[in-house]
Amino acid sequence: MLRATFGFVICCAIATAHSSAVAGEYNQVLSIGDAAPVWADLPGTDGKTHSLTDYKDREVFVLVFTCTSCAASVDYEDRINDLTKKYGGKEGKAAVVAVCVNRVKEDTLPALTERAKQREFAFDYIYDESQKIARDYGAIFTPEFYVFDRDRKLVYMGALDDVSDAAKVTKKHVEAAIEATLKGEAPPLKETIARGCRVRYVRERK
């Protein structure tokens, strides 16, 4: 009986260790330290196609899953734009890229293109109708942020900041992650749970 109990405990420990090795606290696909899942040739609101390798010269790469059909995501547009202007631009050390995968009318590429033009977004905004990029990153919410270092290893994922109300923000998680990474340091906080709307995944038929 003791041997059987001991075996059960060992099996549970192995299963737990394996689970923690392949996924984060709030992400079922990626964990801190994982390489950025590669994506390529996704159409953008600028009329061009974009790939992860396009940003290979940037010290930090930030990918944010967002959309226009979610009020929370819309509320974050200015903050994402400000983040891009602070760290991005042609001479910036960080790249900020937004991606939408929802298939509802207001989130299609033509609608996103019009939105990007009206709001004068500084960040590249891409669209993936297949939703593969979101599944590869384990994205659940919009907005949801992923920060990668020079080697494109994941250093932070989750929410942009500590509260949804911009006027009440006291901790800027993504900015802290960018600043730490540029200094060659680990971010003070590596993972949080994102806030917003659920990614509108299309049910896969088997």
C-alpha positions, 0 to 999 in steps of 0.5 A: 500500500505504501509503495503504491501511494509513493508511486502515485505521488511520484507520478503526480510530481512528474505530471506537475513538473511537465505541466509547468515546463510547457505552459505558464501560470495563465497560458496553456501554450507558452511559458517564460523563456520559450522562443517566439512562435514564428509567423510570416506573410500576414497582411497588415493595415498598411497594405504590406505583409509582415513576418516576425523576421522583419523586426530582427534588428530590434532589441525587444519585440512586443506582440499584442493581440487586440481588436476593435469589437471589444470595448476594452481593446478600444480603450487601450488603443491610445496606450498601445500607441503611446507605448509604440511612440516611446519605444518604437519608431524607425530609430527605436529599440523595440517593435510593437506589433498588434494582431487581430484574429477575430472574424466578425465584420468589425475585425476584418482587415478592411475594417481594421485598415479604416480604423488604423487610418482614422486613429493614425496608429504608430504600430504595425497592425496585422490580421490572421484570418486562420487564427493560427498565430493566436493559437500558437501563442496561447492568446486568450484575451484582447488585449493580451501582451507578449514581450520578447528579448533580443533572442526572441525568448519570452520575458513577459506575458499578460496585461499591459498594466495593473488596472483597466482605467488609465487614470488609475494605473500605478504599475506599467508591466509591459514598460517595466519588462521592456526597460529591464530587457533593454538593460539585460535584466529580468523583468520584475514581473514575468506573468500576469493575467490579461484583462478584456474580451475573449479571443473569438476563436472559431470552433474547430470541427474534427 
